[in-house]
């Protein structure tokens, strides 16, 4: 079994958002951190937003963040979102099945049971299980915190002396 690139990117995107709570994460930042194509990532982000895993914000200060707590995002649910529409084997899709053994083959039954067990195992795992206390993942996906710049053009943490000096 092999996951699609979209499923893999979906999990990377969710982990990146989870490692950076309270921050709007930009698509280009995720693409850079996860070694992904920004165009491919855009399709994944769209699906994640439609299914309620993330919230997106358009515009200059736009980006994305988790739409619900990471402990409420099941890994099995995410994988089903991206994988369930693809037939696991030819015989799983009645419309395109050309296998001459379909009527007598028990292999499809065995594969069906294995898929159920696979998803059942992933249903017991949440995004929080993958992220919380995972220092190595945090080192890889932590993004620098953003400084808010007010309308006057000086960073909020800059004192009046720094503004005069042009810093």
Residue pairs with C-beta under 8 A, 6 or more apart in sequence:
1 88
1 118
3 79
3 83
4 82
4 83
4 86
5 40
6 40
6 43
6 44
6 47
6 82
7 78
7 79
7 82
7 83
9 34
9 36
9 40
9 41
9 44
10 44
10 47
10 48
10 53
10 78
10 81
10 82
11 75
11 78
11 130
12 30
12 33
12 34
12 36
13 30
13 34
13 41
13 44
13 45
13 48
13 54
13 64
14 48
14 53
14 54
14 66
14 70
14 73
14 78
14 127
15 127
15 130
15 131
15 137
15 141
16 25
16 29
16 30
16 33
16 34
16 141
16 143
17 25
17 54
17 64
17 65
17 66
18 66
18 70
18 127
18 128
18 130
18 131
19 131
19 137
19 138
19 141
19 142
20 141
20 142
20 143
21 65
21 66
23 65
23 143
23 145
23 146
24 57
24 61
24 62
24 63
24 64
24 65
24 146
25 63
25 64
25 65
25 143
26 62
26 63
26 64
27 38
27 41
27 42
27 45
27 63
27 64
28 38
29 63
29 143
30 36
30 41
31 37
31 38
31 41
33 140
33 141
33 143
34 41
34 141
44 82
45 54
45 56
45 64
47 81
47 82
48 54
48 64
48 81
49 55
49 56
49 64
49 67
51 81
52 67
52 68
53 66
53 67
53 68
53 73
53 78
53 81
54 64
54 65
54 66
54 67
55 64
55 65
55 66
55 67
56 62
56 63
56 64
57 63
57 64
57 65
66 73
66 127
69 128
70 126
70 127
70 128
70 131
70 132
71 126
71 127
71 128
72 126
73 126
73 127
73 128
74 122
74 123
74 125
74 126
74 127
75 122
75 123
75 125
75 126
75 127
75 129
75 130
76 119
76 120
76 121
76 122
76 123
76 124
76 125
77 123
78 127
79 119
79 122
80 119
87 93
87 96
88 111
88 115
89 108
89 111
90 96
90 97
90 98
90 99
91 97
91 99
91 101
91 102
91 105
91 108
92 108
92 111
92 112
99 105
101 107
102 108
130 137
131 137
131 138
147 155
147 156
147 157
148 155
148 156
149 155
149 156
150 156
152 163
154 162
154 163
158 167
